[in-house]
C-alpha cells in the first residue's frame, strides 16, 4: 500500500493507527525459508507484482514462496514451471492453476476484475504457441485486455493482411516469430503502434536456437520495433502492459 492510500484510509477510519504503524514499519519484503526474500512492495513501486521464475528452483523453496503469497492473499504467477513443479505446489495450495504449453503456474485472485486497454499478441506459427500463451497469460494476469492472432506468419502473408485492421485497434502489439522472424518487420510497416518483438528458438539448424531470429528483429528496417530476449513472452507482456496501462489510464 502506498503512503497516500494509507493516509486516506486512516482519515476515513478504514484502518487503525496501530495497523498503519505496522505497515509503515514493514521493510517491503519478507524472508521466506532459507533462500528467498519476497518483494511484496513491488506492486506499489512498479504497478505489477513480483513473478516467480520456477526453473531450477528446489521443491522446498518453491512451495515456501507460493505459500507466502497465498497466506497474504496475494496473486502471483510462476514462469517456466514444469508440470511436476505444478503438482507439488497444487498439493499444498489447491487454488493454483497451470498451463502446460505456457509452463505457467498462476495464483490469481484478480482474474475476474475488469481488464483495461488492449494488447494484440501476434504469432507467426503454431510452433510459437508456447511463447504466445506465456505472453497472453501474463498480460491478462497483469490486467490487460488481450486479443491473440495466431499462425499469421509471412509465409502466407494474406493471413496477416486479413487481420491487420483488427490488430491496429490495439494500444501495443507483441510480435512473436522464429526462423527468420520477418513478422515483426512486416507488421511494423503496416501499423502505427509500438511493436515489441519476441524472437523464438523455433527453426532448423541455422536458426541457432533463436539467435538468427533475434538478430533479424534487432536489424529491422521498420521503425518502432523493440526486441526482448529469445523466447521471453513474459518480458514482452510486462513491457506491453506498462505501455498499455499508460495509454489507458494516463500517468496516475
C-alpha positions in Angstrom: 0.0 0.0 0.0 1.4 3.4 -0.9 1.6 6.2 1.7 -1.1 8.4 0.1 -3.6 5.5 0.2 -2.6 4.7 3.8 -3.2 8.3 4.9 -6.6 8.3 3.2 -7.6 5.1 4.9 -6.6 6.4 8.3 -8.6 9.6 7.8 -11.7 7.6 6.7 -11.3 5.2 9.7 -10.7 2.2 7.5 -7.5 1.3 9.2 -6.4 1.7 12.8 -3.3 3.7 13.8 -1.8 0.6 15.2 -2.2 -1.3 11.9 -1.0 1.7 10.0 2.2 1.8 12.1 2.8 -1.9 11.3 2.5 -1.1 7.6 4.9 1.8 7.8 7.4 -0.4 9.7 7.1 -3.1 7.1 10.5 -3.4 5.3 8.8 -4.1 2.0 9.9 -7.7 1.7 9.6 -10.9 3.6 12.2 -13.5 4.4 10.8 -16.8 3.2 12.6 -20.0 4.3 16.3 -20.1 4.0 16.7 -18.9 0.4 14.1 -16.3 -0.6 13.2 -12.7 0.0 9.8 -11.9 -1.4 9.3 -8.4 -2.7 5.7 -7.7 -1.6 6.2 -4.0 -2.2 6.9 -4.3 -5.9 3.3 -3.7 -6.9 3.3 -0.4 -5.0 6.6 0.7 -6.7 6.1 -0.7 -10.2 2.4 -1.2 -10.6 2.7 -5.0 -11.0 3.5 -7.8 -8.6 6.6 -10.0 -8.5 6.8 -13.1 -10.6 8.5 -16.4 -9.8 11.0 -17.9 -12.2 10.5 -21.6 -11.4 13.1 -23.3 -13.5 16.0 -24.6 -11.3 14.2 -23.8 -8.0 14.2 -26.6 -5.5 10.9 -28.0 -4.4 11.0 -26.7 -0.8 11.8 -23.2 -1.8 9.1 -23.1 -4.5 6.4 -24.3 -2.1 7.5 -21.8 0.6 7.4 -19.0 -1.9 3.9 -19.8 -3.2 2.7 -20.3 0.4 3.9 -16.9 1.3 1.8 -15.3 -1.4 -1.2 -17.5 -0.6 -1.1 -16.7 3.1 -1.2 -12.9 2.3 -3.9 -13.3 -0.3 -1.6 -12.0 -3.0 -1.8 -13.0 -6.6 1.4 -14.4 -8.3 2.5 -16.3 -11.4 5.4 -18.7 -11.8 7.0 -18.9 -15.2 9.0 -21.7 -16.8 7.4 -24.2 -14.4 7.2 -28.0 -15.1 4.1 -30.0 -14.6 5.9 -31.8 -11.7 6.5 -28.4 -10.0 2.9 -27.5 -10.5 1.7 -30.8 -8.9 3.8 -30.3 -5.8 2.5 -26.8 -5.4 -1.0 -27.9 -6.1 -0.8 -30.5 -3.4 -0.3 -27.7 -0.9 -2.3 -24.8 -2.5 -5.4 -26.0 -4.3 -6.1 -22.6 -5.8 -3.3 -22.7 -8.3 -3.8 -23.3 -12.0 -1.4 -24.4 -14.7 -0.9 -24.1 -18.4 1.2 -27.0 -19.9 2.1 -25.1 -23.1 2.9 -21.8 -21.4 4.5 -23.5 -18.4 2.9 -21.0 -16.1 1.6 -21.7 -12.5 -0.9 -19.0 -11.6 -2.5 -18.0 -8.3 -4.8 -15.3 -9.5 -7.3 -13.6 -7.2 -8.0 -10.8 -9.7 -8.9 -12.7 -12.8 -12.5 -11.6 -12.7 -11.6 -7.9 -12.5 -12.1 -5.7 -15.4 -9.2 -5.6 -18.0 -8.0 -2.4 -19.5 -6.9 -1.2 -22.9 -5.9 -3.7 -25.5 -2.8 -5.7 -26.4 -2.6 -7.6 -29.6 -0.4 -10.7 -29.5 0.5 -11.8 -33.0 2.4 -15.0 -33.5 3.8 -16.4 -36.8 3.3 -20.2 -36.5 1.7 -22.8 -34.4 5.1 -23.8 -33.1 5.3 -20.4 -31.5 2.2 -21.1 -29.4 4.0 -21.8 -26.1 5.6 -18.3 -26.1 2.4 -16.7 -27.3 0.5 -18.3 -24.5 3.1 -17.2 -22.0 2.6 -13.6 -23.2 -1.2 -13.9 -23.2 -1.5 -15.4 -19.7 1.0 -12.8 -18.3 -0.7 -9.8 -19.9 -4.2 -10.9 -18.7 -2.7 -11.5 -15.2 -1.3 -8.0 -15.2 -4.7 -6.5 -16.0 -4.7 -6.0 -19.8 -7.4 -6.9 -22.3 -5.7 -9.3 -24.8 -6.5 -10.4 -28.4 -4.4 -13.1 -29.9 -3.8 -13.6 -33.6 -2.1 -17.0 -34.1 -0.5 -18.6 -37.1 -0.4 -15.5 -39.3 3.2 -15.6 -40.4 4.6 -14.1 -43.6 4.8 -17.4 -45.4 1.1 -16.8 -46.0 1.1 -13.1 -45.7 -2.6 -12.8 -46.7 -3.5 -14.3 -43.3 -1.8 -11.3 -41.6 -3.2 -8.8 -44.0 -6.7 -10.1 -43.3 -6.3 -9.3 -39.6 -4.3 -6.0 -39.9 -7.3 -3.7 -39.4 -8.2 -5.5 -36.2 -4.6 -5.5 -34.9 -4.4 -1.7 -35.4 -7.0 -1.2 -32.7 -4.6 -2.4 -30.0 -2.6 0.1 -27.9 0.6 -2.0 -28.3 1.5 -5.1 -30.3 3.6 -8.1 -29.4 5.0 -9.9 -32.5 6.3 -13.4 -31.9 8.3 -15.4 -34.5 11.1 -17.9 -35.0 13.1 -18.9 -38.2 14.0 -15.6 -40.0 11.4 -13.7 -37.9 10.2 -11.4 -40.6 6.8 -11.0 -39.0 7.8 -8.1 -36.8 9.2 -6.0 -39.7 6.3 -6.7 -42.0 3.8 -5.8 -39.2 5.7 -2.7 -38.3 5.3 -1.5 -41.9 1.5 -1.8 -41.7 0.6 -0.3 -38.3 1.2 2.9 -36.3 1.5 1.2 -32.9 4.7 0.3 -30.9 5.8 -3.3 -31.5 7.6 -5.5 -29.0 9.2 -8.3 -30.9 9.9 -11.7 -29.4 12.4 -14.0 -31.3 11.7 -17.7 -30.7 14.0 -20.7 -30.8 11.7 -22.3 -33.4 13.6 -23.3 -36.6 16.2 -25.6 -38.2 19.9 -25.6 -37.6 20.9 -22.1 -38.8 18.2 -20.6 -36.6 20.9 -21.2 -33.9 18.4 -21.6 -31.1 16.8 -18.2 -31.8 20.0 -16.2 -32.5 19.1 -15.7 -36.1 15.6 -14.5 -35.2 17.0 -12.2 -32.6 19.5 -10.6 -35.0 16.8 -10.3 -37.7 14.4 -8.4 -35.4 17.2 -6.2 -34.0 18.1 -5.3 -37.6 14.6 -4.5 -38.6 14.4 -1.7 -41.3 11.0 -0.7 -40.0 10.9 1.9 -37.2 9.1 1.3 -33.9 10.3 -2.3 -33.2 11.9 -3.1 -29.8 13.2 -6.6 -29.1 13.3 -8.7 -26.0 15.3 -11.9 -25.3 14.7 -15.2 -27.1 11.5 -16.9 -26.1 10.8 -14.2 -23.5 7.0 -14.0 -23.7 6.8 -12.9 -20.1 9.2 -9.9 -20.6 7.3 -8.8 -23.7 4.0 -8.9 -21.9 5.3 -7.0 -18.9 6.6 -4.2 -21.1 3.4 -4.2 -23.2 1.3 -3.9 -20.1 3.3 -0.9 -18.9 2.6 0.9 -22.3 -1.0 -0.2 -22.3 -1.7 1.0 -18.8 -0.1 4.4 -19.5 -2.3 4.8 -22.6 -5.5 3.5 -20.9 -5.1 5.3 -17.5 -2.5 8.0 -18.1 0.3 8.8 -15.7 -1.6 8.2 -12.4 
